[in-house]
Amino acid sequence: MSWLVLVGTVVAHAQSDNLGAVRSAMRNGSSRELSQYFSPTVEVGFDGDKQSYNATQAELVIKNFFAKNPPSSFDFIHQGESKEGIQYAIGRYTSANGTYRVFVKLKPSREAPLIDTLDFTKE
């Protein structure tokens, strides 16, 4: 029974580690750092215009966004998990060009959850 608790703790720790790494990458405006947590296909959206990209394309799209909107701050304002175990977080990304609400959905994978969706909406 105690090994189940340990496995659950390790999985929960991996999830929080990934969100911490995502927070750090967003604060740094680092598409390379962020892309380490991309699933093979990532849905990226800007103000309702969403497209699916492979991880390499998604990194370039995010790199372009960071270049045009360098971050002055980023923080998660809400984190949760669906009944199906899909983890998500909502953050606020602030740059000189405006503030964006960022929705991040993590898809379960073997090692740790990976980013499945990144959606930026200008506030």
Backbone as CSV, one residue per row, in Angstrom:
resi,resn,N_x,N_y,N_z,CA_x,CA_y,CA_z,C_x,C_y,C_z
1,MET,0.823,-1.199,0.000,0.000,0.000,0.000,0.867,1.263,0.000
2,SER,1.963,1.252,0.752,2.795,2.446,0.821,3.456,2.776,-0.515
3,TRP,3.702,1.782,-1.361,4.293,2.083,-2.667,3.316,2.855,-3.544
4,LEU,2.001,2.654,-3.366,1.015,3.436,-4.112,1.091,4.909,-3.735
5,VAL,1.238,5.177,-2.477,1.373,6.553,-2.004,2.630,7.171,-2.595
6,LEU,3.720,6.418,-2.596,4.979,6.898,-3.150,4.835,7.209,-4.641
7,VAL,4.211,6.313,-5.408,4.014,6.544,-6.844,3.153,7.782,-7.056
8,GLY,2.071,7.921,-6.299,1.212,9.099,-6.406,1.968,10.374,-6.083
9,THR,2.823,10.328,-5.084,3.626,11.488,-4.707,4.615,11.845,-5.810
10,VAL,5.246,10.843,-6.405,6.204,11.081,-7.491,5.500,11.703,-8.688
11,VAL,4.318,11.189,-9.062,3.563,11.737,-10.194,3.146,13.172,-9.897
12,ALA,2.615,13.435,-8.719,2.211,14.792,-8.352,3.419,15.720,-8.366
13,HIS,4.571,15.229,-7.893,5.795,16.031,-7.890,6.231,16.345,-9.316
14,ALA,6.134,15.361,-10.215,6.511,15.576,-11.617,5.605,16.634,-12.246
15,GLN,4.309,16.604,-11.923,3.389,17.588,-12.470,3.749,18.989,-11.989
16,SER,3.978,19.142,-10.686,4.295,20.469,-10.173,5.658,20.929,-10.685
17,ASP,6.603,20.009,-10.867,7.903,20.354,-11.440,7.738,20.903,-12.849
18,ASN,6.893,20.253,-13.650,6.686,20.716,-15.021,6.043,22.095,-15.043
19,LEU,5.064,22.342,-14.191,4.457,23.674,-14.154,5.461,24.712,-13.674
20,GLY,6.320,24.349,-12.745,7.376,25.257,-12.302,8.330,25.580,-13.441
21,ALA,8.669,24.569,-14.231,9.559,24.769,-15.388,8.870,25.615,-16.458
22,VAL,7.576,25.392,-16.663,6.809,26.199,-17.626,6.786,27.652,-17.155
23,ARG,6.533,27.873,-15.866,6.520,29.228,-15.311,7.871,29.907,-15.552
24,SER,8.942,29.208,-15.266,10.288,29.750,-15.453,10.552,30.110,-16.916
25,ALA,10.195,29.208,-17.825,10.415,29.451,-19.259,9.612,30.656,-19.738
26,MET,8.375,30.783,-19.263,7.537,31.922,-19.663,8.108,33.225,-19.103
27,ARG,8.561,33.198,-17.863,9.152,34.398,-17.256,10.408,34.826,-18.003
28,ASN,11.165,33.837,-18.487,12.415,34.116,-19.204,12.196,34.402,-20.682
29,GLY,10.992,34.171,-21.173,10.731,34.341,-22.606,11.564,33.362,-23.420
30,SER,11.730,32.143,-22.901,12.586,31.148,-23.551,11.758,30.058,-24.231
31,SER,11.643,30.158,-25.546,10.903,29.140,-26.300,11.653,27.807,-26.257
32,ARG,12.962,27.854,-26.228,13.756,26.618,-26.171,13.494,25.868,-24.872
33,GLU,13.528,26.596,-23.763,13.264,26.016,-22.445,11.833,25.448,-22.400
34,LEU,10.875,26.211,-22.907,9.470,25.800,-22.894,9.239,24.568,-23.763
35,SER,9.921,24.518,-24.899,9.700,23.426,-25.858,10.121,22.059,-25.312
36,GLN,10.932,22.029,-24.282,11.317,20.754,-23.665,10.111,20.041,-23.065
37,TYR,9.032,20.783,-22.846,7.839,20.221,-22.215,6.670,20.098,-23.194
38,PHE,6.953,20.246,-24.500,5.909,20.105,-25.524,5.644,18.638,-25.819
39,SER,4.368,18.301,-26.016,4.029,16.976,-26.539,4.383,16.998,-28.033
40,PRO,4.380,15.855,-28.714,4.759,15.843,-30.132,3.910,16.789,-30.998
41,THR,2.641,16.981,-30.629,1.766,17.932,-31.311,1.225,18.894,-30.262
42,VAL,1.292,20.199,-30.574,0.862,21.226,-29.629,-0.127,22.151,-30.325
43,GLU,-1.247,22.405,-29.647,-2.195,23.393,-30.157,-1.808,24.739,-29.571
44,VAL,-1.536,25.715,-30.449,-1.146,27.053,-30.014,-2.199,28.025,-30.523
45,GLY,-2.678,28.884,-29.623,-3.701,29.843,-30.009,-3.355,31.251,-29.568
46,PHE,-3.778,32.203,-30.403,-3.637,33.626,-30.094,-4.978,34.286,-30.376
47,ASP,-5.615,34.798,-29.336,-6.911,35.477,-29.451,-7.936,34.677,-30.259
48,GLY,-8.039,33.392,-29.956,-9.058,32.550,-30.580,-8.641,31.872,-31.866
49,ASP,-7.527,32.289,-32.458,-7.023,31.663,-33.687,-6.070,30.537,-33.287
50,LYS,-6.568,29.284,-33.338,-5.777,28.141,-32.874,-5.321,27.276,-34.039
51,GLN,-4.104,26.759,-33.898,-3.560,25.837,-34.894,-2.738,24.774,-34.178
52,SER,-2.709,23.584,-34.783,-1.867,22.508,-34.265,-0.538,22.518,-34.986
53,TYR,0.522,22.346,-34.228,1.881,22.340,-34.759,2.630,21.135,-34.214
54,ASN,3.660,20.710,-34.952,4.564,19.746,-34.321,5.421,20.550,-33.344
55,ALA,6.118,19.871,-32.459,6.844,20.546,-31.382,7.857,21.571,-31.912
56,THR,8.531,21.271,-33.016,9.526,22.192,-33.587,8.856,23.456,-34.116
57,GLN,7.747,23.289,-34.840,7.007,24.451,-35.356,6.463,25.294,-34.204
58,ALA,5.924,24.620,-33.183,5.365,25.329,-32.033,6.439,26.168,-31.342
59,GLU,7.642,25.619,-31.245,8.735,26.382,-30.630,9.001,27.665,-31.420
60,LEU,8.996,27.590,-32.750,9.230,28.777,-33.587,8.111,29.809,-33.433
61,VAL,6.869,29.345,-33.353,5.722,30.242,-33.175,5.837,30.973,-31.832
62,ILE,6.174,30.236,-30.781,6.313,30.836,-29.453,7.533,31.762,-29.408
63,LYS,8.609,31.364,-30.075,9.811,32.210,-30.140,9.464,33.560,-30.769
64,ASN,8.679,33.535,-31.829,8.239,34.752,-32.503,7.372,35.609,-31.574
65,PHE,6.466,34.964,-30.843,5.619,35.689,-29.896,6.477,36.362,-28.821
66,PHE,7.430,35.612,-28.247,8.305,36.171,-27.213,9.141,37.332,-27.767
67,ALA,9.584,37.236,-29.020,10.382,38.307,-29.627,9.556,39.589,-29.757
68,LYS,8.287,39.446,-30.126,7.407,40.610,-30.289,6.849,41.108,-28.963
69,ASN,6.792,40.217,-27.964,6.192,40.537,-26.667,7.080,40.037,-25.528
70,PRO,8.274,40.615,-25.353,9.160,40.137,-24.287,8.452,40.241,-22.925
71,PRO,8.588,39.205,-22.100,7.862,39.215,-20.825,8.440,40.193,-19.809
72,SER,7.533,40.867,-19.088,7.977,41.615,-17.917,7.592,40.824,-16.671
73,SER,6.538,39.968,-16.792,6.203,39.071,-15.688,5.302,37.939,-16.190
74,PHE,5.306,36.855,-15.441,4.393,35.744,-15.698,4.161,35.006,-14.393
75,ASP,2.896,34.725,-14.108,2.551,33.925,-12.943,1.303,33.118,-13.223
76,PHE,1.222,31.939,-12.639,-0.004,31.163,-12.706,-0.963,31.722,-11.666
77,ILE,-2.223,31.916,-12.068,-3.229,32.422,-11.139,-4.212,31.317,-10.747
78,HIS,-4.198,30.208,-11.475,-5.060,29.074,-11.143,-4.455,27.800,-11.725
79,GLN,-4.540,26.718,-10.961,-4.096,25.407,-11.434,-5.146,24.389,-11.031
80,GLY,-5.345,23.376,-11.880,-6.327,22.363,-11.543,-6.115,21.098,-12.341
81,GLU,-7.049,20.172,-12.148,-6.987,18.895,-12.841,-8.413,18.415,-13.084
82,SER,-8.668,17.906,-14.289,-9.998,17.391,-14.611,-10.205,16.028,-13.961
83,LYS,-11.435,15.546,-14.012,-11.741,14.218,-13.459,-10.936,13.138,-14.168
84,GLU,-10.585,13.398,-15.426,-9.814,12.436,-16.225,-8.311,12.526,-15.958
85,GLY,-7.907,13.431,-15.078,-6.490,13.557,-14.751,-5.724,14.488,-15.671
86,ILE,-6.445,15.282,-16.483,-5.791,16.256,-17.361,-5.481,17.498,-16.527
87,GLN,-4.208,17.831,-16.438,-3.787,18.975,-15.642,-3.818,20.236,-16.501
88,TYR,-4.225,21.359,-15.892,-4.252,22.622,-16.613,-3.860,23.754,-15.670
89,ALA,-3.491,24.869,-16.257,-3.158,26.050,-15.466,-3.521,27.287,-16.277
90,ILE,-3.881,28.333,-15.571,-4.175,29.618,-16.199,-3.199,30.625,-15.617
91,GLY,-2.556,31.357,-16.508,-1.560,32.321,-16.061,-1.805,33.697,-16.645
92,ARG,-1.048,34.655,-16.150,-1.095,36.022,-16.670,0.311,36.379,-17.143
93,TYR,0.409,36.670,-18.447,1.679,37.024,-19.094,1.639,38.515,-19.381
94,THR,2.578,39.253,-18.827,2.602,40.692,-19.023,3.846,41.091,-19.812
95,SER,3.618,41.925,-20.844,4.725,42.476,-21.631,4.428,43.959,-21.845
96,ALA,5.367,44.661,-22.444,5.164,46.087,-22.722,4.002,46.282,-23.702
97,ASN,3.702,45.264,-24.500,2.641,45.363,-25.504,1.269,44.941,-24.990
98,GLY,1.183,44.544,-23.730,-0.114,44.164,-23.186,-0.029,42.965,-22.268
99,THR,-1.185,42.618,-21.720,-1.295,41.488,-20.807,-2.127,40.404,-21.473
100,TYR,-1.676,39.174,-21.318,-2.354,38.024,-21.915,-2.743,37.035,-20.827
101,ARG,-3.925,36.468,-20.979,-4.316,35.326,-20.151,-3.820,34.107,-20.918
102,VAL,-3.118,33.227,-20.227,-2.512,32.059,-20.873,-3.128,30.791,-20.283
103,PHE,-3.691,29.971,-21.154,-4.233,28.677,-20.749,-3.244,27.602,-21.179
104,VAL,-2.802,26.782,-20.231,-1.853,25.700,-20.503,-2.528,24.387,-20.124
105,LYS,-2.588,23.450,-21.074,-3.127,22.123,-20.770,-2.008,21.118,-20.939
106,LEU,-1.836,20.274,-19.921,-0.795,19.256,-19.940,-1.417,17.900,-20.208
107,LYS,-0.824,17.175,-21.130,-1.294,15.849,-21.504,-0.473,14.801,-20.755
108,PRO,-1.136,13.817,-20.144,-0.358,12.779,-19.444,0.581,12.051,-20.413
109,SER,1.779,11.752,-19.942,2.720,10.937,-20.715,3.442,10.034,-19.719
110,ARG,4.287,9.181,-20.203,4.941,8.197,-19.314,5.758,8.831,-18.204
111,GLU,6.663,9.747,-18.550,7.555,10.314,-17.544,6.858,11.405,-16.743
112,ALA,6.338,12.398,-17.430,5.691,13.536,-16.783,4.744,14.161,-17.812
113,PRO,3.745,14.895,-17.347,2.811,15.527,-18.286,3.527,16.491,-19.227
114,LEU,3.033,16.558,-20.475,3.614,17.431,-21.489,2.577,18.445,-21.959
115,ILE,3.052,19.602,-22.435,2.155,20.662,-22.894,1.455,20.213,-24.182
116,ASP,0.133,20.200,-24.123,-0.719,19.838,-25.252,-1.326,21.082,-25.881
117,THR,-1.604,22.098,-25.048,-2.266,23.333,-25.500,-1.634,24.533,-24.825
118,LEU,-1.392,25.573,-25.620,-0.948,26.886,-25.123,-1.835,27.906,-25.804
119,ASP,-2.630,28.618,-25.042,-3.582,29.554,-25.624,-3.418,30.929,-24.981
120,PHE,-3.076,31.934,-25.802,-2.855,33.298,-25.335,-4.055,34.160,-25.751
121,THR,-4.650,34.867,-24.789,-5.759,35.765,-25.089,-5.430,37.123,-24.485
122,LYS,-5.410,38.145,-25.345,-5.072,39.490,-24.855,-6.198,39.999,-23.976
123,GLU,-5.822,40.540,-22.823,-6.834,41.049,-21.883,-7.190,42.481,-22.194
